[in-house]
């Protein structure tokens, strides 16, 4: 796995964790921001052929 792929998958995992925490604390604005970031990261991964299944668990 190259550095780009590893970094992207790590950012996805971190963003998913941040999104979960925002939802659990009821911070709707932060949840929207994190969801948008996650959507962007997933789009970037798809554009570069990076499988995100392992990062989505």
Helices and strands as residue ranges (DSSP letters): H 3-25, H 28-47, H 53-56
